[in-house]
């Protein structure tokens, strides 16, 4: 007997990347940073652990104040959540009355949240080269959401195209999920005063080395943020715990460290692109902290399993348009050199 509400029986949950012992595997499958948090972050979390007998600050002031300053916005234009996934969850729950539209190849949680909240979702095909055409959304209704740079392709859509769409549809909410914006492209955050129908979502998981802390944010006009907080206070006012607040506040004081690691990631990404090209891989022009690549001689699943046998984890999406591709998170230079060496050996076996 199932006690679950019947409407959820067909719900397909999100499938996270595999978590493993990193002493045994090189982990290039979940788009985390390969670098440890800055020393100041670790110290701040240790100090905060001594006050866990008290509830966390519902205003998240230690993060909100410096983050608003860094982004160049007002604190009342900023919403903080338990990872960007929670921010996205509230958006799907509360801002999709007229439906929502998103690309067919993008972050998997969009489809999951559509099912969870029983939202009328329209899935729009990307171009053959995986680029996004916002004109394809012109005749639709309701909210539009897309990741920029997109995941898993890494393709970036310039500001101009987004602004044109915002101006054409001032009464439709446009959500730009910028989880990977620090690795390439220009953020839309600076335009929230210009466009009242723009909501930008960001995260501390990727470029700030805090995937395990779960800290995300939304940036938009004060009315949008107030509505997000209406939902938050109706579910969990203490959504950002004290240790995460300490980590978030501390990492915002470590921008030099963060910037250095971003640049290292970009350098390793570009080196890895070149090496994969030498091996015959076809790739998108990824601007994220990952690559999206396929090889004409081997199926994506075959490569995925061969790499796993060699203790290297990457992500393979068994969907019609992506089944030949691997999404490869950018690790350290040493990790990526190991990846290239293993791929070289695998491909030599094919050519032999």
N, C-alpha and C positions, 0 to 999 in steps of 0.2 A: 504494500500500500504506500502511495506517495501522498504526503501532506502539502506538497508544493502547489501553489496556485497553478491551475491548468495553463494559463497564458504563458508561463515560463518553461513549460516542458520541452518546447522546441528551441529554446535559447541555446546558441552556440557560444561558449565562453571564449575569451581571449586566450591564446596560447603563448605564454612567455618563453623567452629563450632559455635553453637548458642551463641550469646552475650546477657547477661541478667543482671538484677539488683542483684549485689552480696550481697546486704543486705537481699535478700529473698532466694537466692540459694547458695549452695556450688558448685563452678564451677570447675569441674574436666574433662573438655571436649576439651580443646584447647592446652594442653601442654605448658602453660605459667608457669612462676615461681609464686608461691603463695606469694613471699616475695617482699616488696617494694624495689626500687633502693636504693643504698647507699646514705647517706645524702649528700656527696660531689657531687653526680650526680644531685640531685635536686637543689643544690645551683648553679651549673654551668649552668643549663638550665635557671634558673631565670635571671642570669647575661646576658646570650646570648640573651634573649628576648628583651633586650634594644637596640640591633643592628639589628633588623629585617628589617630595611630600606635598608640594603645592601644585595647584593647577597652572597650566601655561597661560601666558598673557593672550587674551582673546584678540587684542589689537596687533599682536606680533610686532610691536614697536621696534624691537632691536633689529628686525629685518626691514620693515616697511620704510622707516626713515632713511637709512642709507641707500636702499634700493631705489626709492623714489628719486633721491638726489642723483644717483648714477644714471637712471633712465631719463632724467629731465622732466619728470611729471610730478603732480601733486599726490600726496598720500591717499586722498580720497578717490584717486583715479587708479588705485592699485588694489588688487585682490590677491590674497595669499592662500595657498591650498596645500593639501597633503599630496605633493607631487602634482605635475600638470595633469595627470590622469583624473584627479578629483575635480580640477577646474573644468576639464572637458565634460566630466560627468554632469556637473551642475548646468553646463550649457545645453547639453542634450535634454536634460530634465526640464529646464525652465524656459528655453528660448527657441523651441522648435514646433510651436503650435501649428504653424502653417507648413510644416515639413522641413526637411534638410536635404542638401545635395552635396556630394563629395565624389572624388575620383575613384575609379575602379581599382587602381593600384596606389595604395596609400597606407597610412597607419591603420592597423587592423582594429583598433578599439572603436573607430567611428561606426563600423558595422555592428559591433557588439553592443554599443550604447544605443544604437537605433533599435535593436531588438529588446534590450532591457527596458527602455522607456516607451516601447511601442510607438516609435516615431515613423511617420511616413517618409521613407528615405528614397532618394533618387540617386542611383549610382551612374556617373557619367564617365564614359571611356576616355582615357588619355589618348593622345595621338600615338601613332605607331612608334615614334621615337621616345615615348613616355613624357612628352612635354604637355603642359596644361594650357587649354584654350578656354578662357573665361567666357568668351562669347557663346560657348555651348550651354552656359547657364542662364542666358538672357531670358529665355522663354519659360523658365521654371519659377516656382514660387518658394517663399520661405528662406530660411537661413542657408548660407553657403559656408563650408569649412574645407580648408586644405592645409597641408603641411608645406612650409616653405623655408628652407629647401625640403623637397618632398622626401618621404621615406616609403619604400626602400631605395628609390632611384637616386636621391641626392640632387635632383635637378632643381634649380632656383628660378623662380619667376620674378623678374624685375618689378620695381615699385610702379612704374608707369602703367603697366597692364592692370594692376590691382586698383590703382587710383581711378582709372577709366571706368572700371566696373562699379566702384563705390559711387562715382558720380552719376552713372546711368541708373543706379538702383538705390537711391537714398533711403528708401523705406524697407530695405532688406538688410538684415544683419550679416556681416561678413566676418568670419572668424579665421584669423591667420595663425596657424600653429607654428611657432618659431623655435622649436626645440633645438634646431641645429644652426640657427642664424649666426652664431659666433664664429663658425668655421667657414662662412662664405655668404656674401650678399649683404644687403642693407635692410635693417629692421624697419618695420612700419610703425614702431612706437612713437616716433616723432610726429606722426600725422594724426594722432587720436583727437586732437583739438579741432582739426580740420574736417574730420569725418566722424560724425556722431554714430554712424552705423558700423564702425570698425572696432573689433575686439581682438587684441593680440594676446596670445598665450605663450608663456615661456617656462623654462625649467632650470633648476640648479644641478640636474643630474648629469649633464653632458660636459659642458666646458668648465664647470666649477667643481668637478670631482665629488659630487654629493648624491650619487644615485641611491645609495643606501639610506640616506637621511630622509628622502621623500619631501621635497620642497619645490612647489611650482607657483606660478603667478599668472594673473590676467591683468591687462592694462586696457582701459577704455574710458569713456566719459563717465561722469559721476553717477548718472542715472543707471547705467549698466552695472557699475560696481555695486551700487546700493541694492540692486535687484539680486545680484549674486550673493551678497551678504544676507539678504532676506532668506534665501534658500539655506545658506550655511547655518544661520542662527536657528533655523527650524529643524536642523538635523544634528549638528555638532559644532557648537561655538569654539570648542577647544581642539580644532582640527589639526593645528600645527603644534606638535609636542615641544616640551622645553628643550630637549637635546637638539632637536632640529632647528629650533629658533636660535640657539647658541651657535650652532654650526653655520647657519645662514648669515647671521650677523657678523661672525668672525671672517668668513670667506670674502665678504664685501670690503673688509679691511686689508685683503691680500690680493688686490687686483694685479699687482706686478707679477706675482706667482701665477695667477690665472692666465694672464696675457702670455706669459712665457710658455706655458703648457699648450695654449691654443696654437701658438706659432710652431711649436714642435710637432703638434698633431698635423697641421697643414703641411709642413715640410715632409713628414713621413708619408702623408697621403699622396703628395705629388710624386715622391720617389717611387711609391708602390704602384701608382698608375703607370709610370714609365716601364717598370719591370714587368708588370702584367701584360702590357702591350707587346713587349719583346717576346713574351711567351705565346703570343697569338690571341690573347683575350680581347673581346669586344666589351667596351665599357660605356656607361653614361658619364657625363661630365659632373661627377658628384662634387657638391660643395658642402657635404656633411662630414662627420668624423667616421665615414664608412665608404666603401666602394660597392658598386653594383656591376657585376661582371659575368660574362659567359664565355665558354670556349667552344668553337665550332666542332671540335673532335670528341667532346665528352659531354654527356648529359649532366645537368645540374645535380641531380641526385647521386650520380656516380662519383662526381668530384666531392660532393658533400661527405659521402661515406668513406671515400679514400682518405680525405683529410682527417676525418674522425679516427680512422685506424692509425693515423700518424699523430694522434693526440692534439689535433688542432680543430677547434670548434668554430664553425661559421654558421650563417643562417640560410636555410633553404626553404622557400615558400612554394608548396605544391599546389600552385594555381596555374590555369592555362597560360596566362601571359608571362608568368615569372618562373616557371618550372625549370627553365634552362639556365637561370641566373643564380649566383650566390651573392648574398650581402655580407661583406667582409668588414668588420669593425677595424678601425686603425688602432693598432697596438703600439708598442714601443718600436724603435728602429730594429732592435734585436729580434723581437717577435715577428716583425714583418719580413726580415731577412730569412728567418726560419721558414715562414710560409712560402716564400718564393723558392727556397731550396727544395722543399717538399713537393711543390707543384712542378718544378722542373723535373724531378725524378719520376713523378706520376706520368707526366707527358712524354718523357723519354720511353717509358714502358709502352705507351700507345704507339709511338712511331717505330718502335723496334720490330 
